[in-house]
Amino acid sequence: VKDIKLSAKGKADVANPTADLSLTGNAEGQALDIEASLVTADGKRSIKGLTLALGDNKVSGDLALDDKFLPLGTLTLAVPDIGPLAALANLTATGDINGMIAFAKEGEAPTVTINAASTSIARGDLAAKAITVNALIANYLKGPAISGTIKADNVTAGSTVISGIGIDLKRDGDWTNFTGGATASGIPATATGRVKIADGTTSVEITSGEATVRGIKAAIAEPSRLSIANGVTIIEKLALNLGGGSATVSGSAGETLD
C-alpha cells in the first residue's frame, strides 16, 4: 500500500464520544479508501458508515458492538475482482463475490448469516465456478453449527474435477446434519451424516453413502465415525459394501499412517 493518508476527527464528549476516521492510499495500482465513524451513545458502541473501497470493489455496512465487542449488523459485499483485496492480505486469488454477511445473536451466542454468490473464484490450482452459499452459522466462536445450502457447478483441484456439488445443511443442537452429492472425476457419489466442531476437534458421523466406480457400487454398510484434531484424522470404523464383498477400515492419518 502506497501514498497512505490518515485523517481523524472527533468529539471529546465523556458520555458520548465520536470519531470519524478516513484512510486513503493506493494498492495494486488502484485507489484505496476506508471510512468509518465510531459512535458511542447511551453506553452503546457502533461503527457507522463503514466502507472499504478498492478500485471497483466495495465492502460496506453499519455495525453495532455488544459488551464483548462482537459485531451486530450487516455488511454488503460487491467485489467484481477479488484479486486486489486478496493482495492486501498478501494472497493471490482471482474471481468475484457478491452478497451480504449479517451478524446477530441467539441468546448470548453469536450468529452469522452468509448469502453470497460467485461466478468463479481461484487460488493456486484450486478453482470453483458458479458457487452459491446460503447459510446460517450459529455459535460461530465456540461450537459452530451450520444450516443452509452450498452449491457449485464444479471445483477443480489440480487434475481432479468435482462437478454438480449440492449440499444441504441443517442444525441439530451442536451438530450439523448434511445431505449431499457430487461427481468426482466422473464418479457420482452421495452421502448423509452429521458433523460437530468443538474443543478443537471435528467429529464426523456418516450414516449412509454410495458411489459407483467402474460399474462397481460401493456403499456405507453401517454408520461410520471419524474425528480430526491437531492435524490427525482418526477413523474409528469405516464399513463398506463393495460389489459382492465388504471391507472395514480403521486407523489414523497425520504425519504418519497407522
C-alpha positions, 0 to 999 in steps of 0.5 A: 500500500502506497501514498497512505493518508490518515485523517481523524476527527472527533468529539471529546464528549465523556458520555458520548464520544465520536470519531470519524476516521478516513484512510486513503492510499493506493494498492495494486495500482488502484485507489484505496479508501476506508471510512468509518465513524465510531459512535458511542451513545447511551453506553452503546458502541457502533461503527457507522458508515463503514466502507472499504473501497478498492478500485471497483470493489466495495465492502460496506455496512453499519455495525453495532458492538455488544459488551464483548465487542462482537459485531451486530449488523450487516455488511454488503459485499460487491467485489467484481475482482477479488484479486486486489483485496486478496493482495492486501492480505498478501494472497493471490486469488482471482474471481468475484463475490457478491452478497451480504454477511449479517451478524446477530445473536441467539441468546448470548451466542453469536450468529452469522448469516452468509448469502453470497454468490460467485461466478468463479473464484481461484487460488493456486490450482484450486478453482470453483465456478458458479458457487452459491452459499446460503447459510446460517452459522450459529455459535460461530466462536465456540461450537459452530453449527451450520444450516443452509445450502452450498452449491457449485457447478464444479471445483477443480483441484489440480487434475481432479474435477468435482462437478454438480456439488449440492449440499444441504445443511441443517442444525441439530443442537451442536451438530450439523446434519448434511445431505449431499452429492457430487461427481468426482472425476466422473464418479457420482457419489452421495452421502448423509451424516452429521458433523460437530466442531468443538474443543478443537476437534471435528467429529464426523458421523456418516450414516449412509453413502454410495458411489459407483466406480467402474460399474462397481457400487460401493456403499456405507454398510453401517454408520461410520465415525471419524474425528480430526484434531491437531492435524490427525484424522482418526477413523474409528470404523469405516464399513463398506459394501463393495460389489459382492464383498465388504471391507472395514477400515480403521486407523489414523492419518497425520504425519504418519499412517497407522 
